[in-house]
Amino acid sequence: MTQSRLDNWALMPGTLVEIRRKGRHVRAGRVDAVSLDAELLWLANDGAVPRQLFEKAEGHEVWSCDAVADERPLPV
């Protein structure tokens, strides 16, 4: 799996990403929404894990993930 850090959070909804903080994995999931200023990012709910907000100002980093094998759409 190839990953790269994404400094521009203006992502399209549905992108599979990994959230890290201080070099450690926090959560992985699909981007549900991004704020207009691209400083806030929501990951979509995933089963029992609820939708979650992440802030750049709190030190969160977004890393891309190759998702060739995982093409599931966002839940409606």
Buried (B, 14 or more C-beta within 10 A) or exposed (E): EEEEEBEEBEBEEBBBBBBBEEEEEBBBBBBBEBBEEEEBBBBBBBEEEEEBEBEBEEEBBBBBBEBEEEEEEEEE
